[in-house]
Amino acid sequence: MRALMWFRSDLRIRDNTALHRACKTADEGVIAVFSVCPEQWADHDWGSMKVDFVLRNVRALSESLSRLNIPLLLIRARYFAELPAKLLRLARRHRCTALHFNQEYEVNELRRDREVVALFEKRGLQVQTYTDQTIQDVSKIRTGSGGWYAVFTPFRRKWCQSIQQGTVPDVWPTPKRMARLSVSPGRVPARVSGFAGLRRPDLWPEGERVAHQRLRAFVSRRIRRYDESRDVPALNGTSALSPYLAAGVLSPRQCLSAALEANNDLLDSGEPGVTTWISELIWREFYRHVLLGFPRICRNRPFRVETDRLPWRCDEQHFRAWCQGLTGVPIVDAGMRQLAQTGWMHNRLRMIVAMYLTKDLFIDWRWGERFFMQHLVDGDVASNNGGWQWSASTGTDAAPYFRIFNPVSQSRRYDRDGDFIRRFVPELGELPARTIHEPHAGTAPAVDYPRPLVDHRTARGRAIREFQRLPGRQSG
Ligand SMILES: Cc1cc2nc3c(=O)[nH]c(=O)nc-3n(C[C@H](O)[C@H](O)[C@H](O)COP(=O)(O)OP(=O)(O)OC[C@H]3O[C@@H](n4cnc5c(N)ncnc54)[C@H](O)[C@@H]3O)c2cc1C
């Protein structure tokens, strides 16, 4: 039997469940395929950073697969709807009788996969799908009454219990070399039209080797201090592995396995740095669970449906200032400029800028969610939506609406000496730590830097009042 392995957000040969199974079961070789869908990607708000990272990783994957005698072919489709027929044609042309792929969780992706499975099965081909994007099958983690979790802590508890009961597969071995086929790999495009913006291959090199080097460096040198340093954006305190996880160049099982190795196999005790990091991996699983349980969040709806009545302000000018890092709040502007220049933003800053947009400016979280997706190299629907709805107080286990970050206090706390601000807002470079967080307050020296768009206290009061007006809401 010859198998067709369909790569999507799992661009690796190591610890890839579907690839492992395809290689195990195919005695007449494996053909791999990746679909380039520029219009669909644009519809999903993928930006140039993400598209470039994905294409470079597809090229690296193709080289690794060639060493296993697995040719990677490419199909081009404008939209997902064209894929079932194109995949079937390719499978038939290469005499593949089984299709293997790892599951994805977003609404359009699920619909696409259902259509592919239906067509293949109708034409007598086998289809095998696998859980691979998460450490465990998050659809099976359920509350006592069989429902979906909407709060992180009990989800985490259940998730850990399930791991401790030993139901989690180990990291899969890398497939052995297959019999050579007379099929040449396809040409992976360096670019596709429509995604001409920023690219930073220098910051985000492609390939599994790099991803593992970064994982090893983090686990051997920084993970033990993660609980203390993860909130300080000026430090290199987090793993910066999110782009590799989002594109599947690295698997979350590989991350968990490396963390457990550094913690004597303890999941929720031992080194606090390690257990805190594992918790972040579980947040990633939680948001995928939420996406599956409440697919409306993938259709532009809030988790808390009543918050759709909030009269968000459609202030284009304020939104533009936020996008450009010109709000007059240095920590917000530093975060937004980090995103614009690197395609990535530190988690503490993602929370600060998202809270600022939705509470201080009272602008719809969906505007921010979309802008992030268009600019992030690690853009990921479940985590991005989860983060935005957390910040906007519209989501599962979200920040309570009355607990609004004061961006200046956050700045003083997490960027005490102003080092991060100085790095990304050079016009404030000469200011001392005393004044850099709020340059226009008091007797700060004149600098060519905008005044704050809004007064935080006034804006905070407005946001709280609007939330309190929602039906069924009490004051905090
Ligand atoms: C408004 C907002 C938007 C976000 N958008 C995205 C996004 O599009 N893609 C994305 O991967 N993450 C997103 N996050 C989550 C988080 O900010 C990033 O995962 C993290 O900053 C990535 O850096 P790191 O790899 O150094 O993380 P580490 O701190 O080293 O954590 C390890 C891994 O755990 C996962 N993780 C960490 N924190 C979270 C979290 N809060 N939620 C879910 N997963 C988490 C990531 O895969 C991360 O790579 C968002 C958070 C917020 C508040």
The ligand as an ORCA input file, in Angstrom:
! r2SCAN-3c Opt
* xyz 0 1
  C      -3.599     39.184     23.362
  C      -2.774     37.919     23.248
  C      -2.588     37.315     22.005
  C      -1.835     36.135     21.883
  N      -1.677     35.570     20.638
  C      -0.975     34.423     20.511
  C      -0.795     33.806     19.237
  O      -1.326     34.255     18.204
  N      -0.025     32.681     19.174
  C       0.547     32.121     20.286
  O       1.240     31.104     20.164
  N       0.362     32.659     21.503
  C      -0.359     33.800     21.660
  N      -0.520     34.357     22.894
  C       0.008     33.653     24.071
  C       1.437     34.047     24.492
  O       1.570     35.439     24.546
  C       2.497     33.480     23.566
  O       2.281     32.101     23.356
  C       3.895     33.656     24.161
  O       4.167     35.012     24.383
  C       4.922     33.064     23.227
  O       6.214     33.280     23.720
  P       7.129     32.080     24.178
  O       7.199     31.060     23.103
  O       8.393     32.674     24.656
  O       6.296     31.488     25.394
  P       6.741     30.677     26.685
  O       6.459     31.556     27.847
  O       8.092     30.122     26.567
  O       5.650     29.498     26.716
  C       5.862     28.265     26.012
  C       4.742     28.018     25.038
  O       3.496     27.890     25.728
  C       2.450     28.437     24.941
  N       1.870     29.572     25.672
  C       2.508     30.414     26.523
  N       1.644     31.300     27.045
  C       0.438     31.016     26.509
  C      -0.861     31.573     26.643
  N      -1.111     32.604     27.474
  N      -1.871     31.060     25.904
  C      -1.662     30.010     25.097
  N      -0.454     29.431     24.915
  C       0.577     29.920     25.617
  C       3.070     28.932     23.645
  O       2.939     27.926     22.671
  C       4.524     29.141     24.045
  O       5.428     29.054     22.969
  C      -1.270     35.537     23.042
  C      -1.465     36.155     24.279
  C      -2.197     37.325     24.387
  C      -2.391     37.957     25.736
*
